[in-house]
Amino acid sequence: MRKFDIEKLIRKVGGSFHLTVLVQRRMIELKKNSPKLVDIESNNLMDIIYEEILQDKISLAPDGALEDNNFLDEYRNSHKNSDFEFGEDEKSEDE
């Protein structure tokens, strides 16, 4: 893995949370065989994503959305469990 200036990446995208979201969403796209947007010899997904950010090939929209904004819905659907609902506190066995 190449070395990148993380602080530069954080400033470029507007904060560490935005960087995390952007990396997660782009990682999903790349794992679904989306083509890389930069000419880079590395096959390391983090190298590709960081270079795409530095070359302004990817970014978050002002509202935090990407083209594929069903990320949370996809996550929820892939992690369905009848004993768990997002946003609800766990219930103790005494209840």
Backbone as a ProteinNet text record, in pm:
[ID]
protein_1_A
[PRIMARY]
MRKFDIEKLIRKVGGSFHLTVLVQRRMIELKKNSPKLVDIESNNLMDIIYEEILQDKISLAPDGALEDNNFLDEYRNSHKNSDFEFGEDEKSEDE
[TERTIARY]
85.1	0	88.5	53.1	127.1	96.2	184.7	161.8	91.7	-12.6	-88.1	-94.2	-103.8	-119.9	-268.1	-302.1	-441.8	-501.2	-424.2	-474.8	-514	-437.9	-471.2	-602.6	-619.1	-743.6	-862.8	-844.8	-952.5	-993	-895	-925	-993.5	-949.3	-1003.3	-1151.7	-1193.9	-1333.7	-1420.8	-1359.7	-1439.4	-1454.9	-1368	-1373.9	-1352	-1316.1	-1286.1	-1410.2	-1526	-1649.5	-1679.4	-1666.8	-1691.8	-1594.3	-1468.5	-1370.1	-1409.9	-1452	-1492.6	-1610.6	-1710.8	-1830.3	-1792.8	-1713.2	-1673.7	-1594.5	-1500.8	-1420.7	-1508.9	-1599.7	-1687.9	-1774	-1832.1	-1922.4	-1845.8	-1728.9	-1650.1	-1595.7	-1561.6	-1512.8	-1620	-1743.5	-1853.4	-1863	-1853.6	-1860.1	-1747.2	-1624.8	-1510.8	-1521.8	-1575.2	-1591.9	-1699.8	-1788.7	-1890	-1839.1	-1705.4	-1637.3	-1658.2	-1685.5	-1688.6	-1546.6	-1529.1	-1392.7	-1325.5	-1194.6	-1122.2	-1113.2	-1112.3	-1119.1	-983.6	-879	-743.9	-651.6	-544.3	-443	-338.2	-347.2	-258.4	-222.2	-96.8	-52.5	-99.9	-125.2	-164.9	-304.9	-323.2	-455.6	-516.9	-446.5	-496	-611.6	-728.3	-847.5	-831.3	-764	-743.7	-655.3	-550.9	-465.8	-548.4	-633.1	-716.7	-811.4	-878.8	-975.7	-907.3	-797.2	-726.5	-679	-629.3	-583.2	-701.3	-814.9	-934.8	-977	-965.7	-1000.1	-903.2	-774.3	-673	-684.6	-728.4	-744.4	-885.1	-963.3	-1099.7	-1189.5	-1169.8	-1253.5	-1379.3	-1374.3	-1490.8	-1505.4	-1628.7	-1656.7	-1798.3	-1829.8	-1966.6	-2042.1	-2168.7	-2254.7	-2273.4	-2314	-2331.6	-2421.1	-2517.6	-2605.5	-2550.7	-2428.7	-2367.4	-2403.6	-2479	-2524.3	-2423.8	-2422.7	-2349.7	-2453.6	-2406.1	-2500.2	-2583.4	-2518.4	-2589.8	-2618.8	-2731.7	-2760.7	-2847.6	-2855.8	-2931.2	-2838	-2723.1	-2624.3	-2685.5	-2755.9	-2811	-2920.7	-3004.7	-3108.5	-3047.6	-2941.4	-2875.1	-2816.4	-2757.1	-2698.2	-2805.9	-2915.2	-3023.9	-3078	-3098.4	-3152.9	-3057.5	-2927.8	-2831.9	-2806.5	-2855.3	-2833.3	-2965.7	-3066.2	-3196.4	-3189.1	-3252.1	-3259.3	-3389.1	-3475.3	-3607	-3597.2	-3482.9	-3467.9	-3408.5	-3377.8	-3310.2	-3371.3	-3396.6	-3444	-3352.5	-3314.7	-3232	-3306.3	-3233.9	-3292	-3362.1	-3373.2	-3437.8	-3333.2	-3352.6	-3262.5	-3285.5	-3177.1	-3191.5	-3279	-3361.7	-3447.2	-3381.3	-3391.1	-3331.9	-3423.7	-3368.5	-3447.2	-3552.9	-3538.3	-3632.4	-3764.4	-3765.2	-3886.4	-3989.9
-118.4	0	123.1	217.2	342.9	428.8	522.5	616.1	739.4	781	899.9	993.5	1122	1222	1225.3	1154.6	1142.5	1279.4	1366.4	1501	1575.4	1559.3	1623.3	1567.5	1435.2	1372.6	1421.3	1431.3	1478.1	1620.3	1706.6	1846.1	1851	1767.3	1769.2	1732.9	1638.4	1594	1664.3	1741.7	1818.9	1756.7	1664.9	1608.6	1458.9	1408.5	1265.7	1179.4	1228.5	1151.6	1139.2	1249.5	1245.1	1151.3	1152.7	1062.1	917.1	886.9	750.7	705.5	790.1	756.4	737.1	828.6	820.3	692.5	660.3	538.6	414.8	408.9	292.2	274	380.8	370.1	334.2	394.6	363.7	220.4	174.6	37.9	-61.6	-36.8	-123.8	-126.3	-9	-3.4	-81.8	-63.9	-134.4	-284.9	-327.5	-471.1	-531	-445.4	-491.4	-476.8	-466.5	-460.3	-330.3	-223.4	-92.5	-59.7	-0.5	26.6	137.1	125	230.5	351.3	469.4	594.6	661.1	596.5	650.9	546.2	593.8	504.7	484.6	370.2	339.8	192.2	159.7	21.2	-66.2	-6.3	-82.2	-140.9	-260.9	-322.3	-310.1	-242.7	-220.4	-120.5	-161.1	-76	58.9	59.6	187	280.3	226.9	309.1	370.8	289.2	336	446.6	423	520	650.6	643.1	765.6	843.3	773.2	841.3	902.9	835.3	892	1020.5	1023.1	1144.3	1256.2	1225.6	1327.3	1384.8	1303.2	1349.1	1402.6	1423.1	1476.4	1391.7	1261.7	1171.6	1130.6	1133.7	1099.8	1201.6	1221.7	1311.6	1284.5	1341.4	1334	1456.9	1439.6	1553.7	1634.8	1761.1	1843.6	1780.2	1700.1	1635.8	1500.7	1465.7	1340.3	1222.1	1246.2	1136.3	1108.3	986.1	945.7	906.3	868.6	822.3	706.2	617.1	503.3	536.6	600.6	644.7	546.4	420.6	320	241.6	297.4	226.1	171.5	255.4	211.7	107.5	126.1	27.7	-107.6	-105.6	-230	-296.6	-216.1	-270.2	-333.1	-261.8	-314.2	-445.2	-449	-569.1	-687.6	-658.9	-769.1	-815	-741.4	-776.7	-791.7	-842.1	-859	-965.7	-934.9	-1028.1	-994.4	-1090	-1062.2	-1014.3	-1040.7	-998.3	-859.2	-794.8	-665.1	-568.7	-449.4	-343.4	-224.1	-157.7	-38.6	68.1	132.4	243.1	202	74.1	29.6	-19	9.8	-37.7	-186.6	-254.3	-395.7	-411.9	-512.8	-539.4	-646.3	-629.8	-729.6	-851.1	-963.1	-1085.4	-1076.6	-980.8	-966.3	-902.5	-839.9	-767.9	-860.6
0	0	0	-83.8	-91	30.5	58.3	168.7	114.7	184.2	146.9	266.2	238.8	343.2	381.5	487.9	529.6	560.9	622.9	655.2	528.4	422.6	294.2	239.4	249.4	203.1	285.6	417.1	505.4	468.7	447	408.4	272.4	180.7	44.2	40.4	125.2	122.2	226.2	316.6	411.5	548.9	584.1	719.3	720	837.9	849.3	829.9	875.3	854.4	705.7	631.8	487.4	417.7	461.4	402.2	427.2	546.6	581.2	496.4	484.5	405.1	258.9	206.2	65.7	38.8	126	109.1	115.7	212.1	224.9	101.1	53.7	-61.5	-188.7	-206.3	-325.5	-319	-199	-181.4	-227.3	-192.6	-234.7	-386.9	-450	-596.1	-659.6	-607.5	-664.9	-644.6	-531.3	-506.8	-596.3	-648.6	-743.8	-886.9	-901.1	-1030.9	-1107.1	-1037.3	-1101.1	-1145.7	-1262.5	-1308.6	-1226.1	-1208.5	-1139.5	-1231.8	-1173.2	-1248.6	-1265.8	-1219.1	-1230.1	-1289.8	-1352.2	-1406.7	-1298.8	-1230.1	-1119.3	-1128	-1102.3	-1114.6	-998.7	-885	-766.7	-783.8	-730.4	-725.6	-587.2	-495.5	-360.5	-368.2	-319.7	-332.4	-261.8	-147	-76.4	-158.1	-220.5	-307.3	-420.3	-480.7	-592	-544.8	-433.3	-382	-344.2	-272.3	-232.8	-354.3	-453.8	-575.4	-650.6	-652.5	-715.8	-645.2	-513.4	-438	-472.1	-470.7	-498.1	-638.4	-732.9	-870.6	-898.7	-793.8	-806.3	-895.7	-893.2	-972.4	-896.7	-762.8	-681.8	-570	-526.8	-414.9	-366.6	-252.1	-200.9	-248	-276	-307.4	-179.2	-189	-68.8	37.4	-3.6	94	140.2	97.6	139.8	52.1	-53	-138.4	-249	-294.5	-413.3	-517.6	-635.6	-736.9	-684.7	-612.8	-554.4	-408.9	-383.2	-247.2	-170.2	-215.7	-140.3	-49.3	-15.2	66.1	194.2	270.2	397.8	377	276.3	248.4	212.2	129.7	93.1	216.9	304.3	426.7	514.4	532.1	614.8	557.3	426	363.4	372.4	368.7	375.6	518.1	617.4	757.6	832.9	763.9	828.2	936.4	1048.1	1160.8	1232.7	1249.3	1308.6	1452.9	1519.8	1658.7	1671.9	1560.6	1567.1	1467.3	1510.4	1422.7	1440.4	1332.9	1342.5	1421.3	1512.1	1587	1714.5	1741.7	1865.9	1963.1	2090.4	2194.2	2214.9	2257.1	2286.4	2411	2411	2524.6	2610.7	2739.9	2828.5	2835.4	2882.5	2892.3	3000.9	3095.3	3204.5	3161.3	3043.4	3000.2	2944.4
[MASK]
+++++++++++++++++++++++++++++++++++++++++++++++++++++++++++++++++++++++++++++++++++++++++++++++

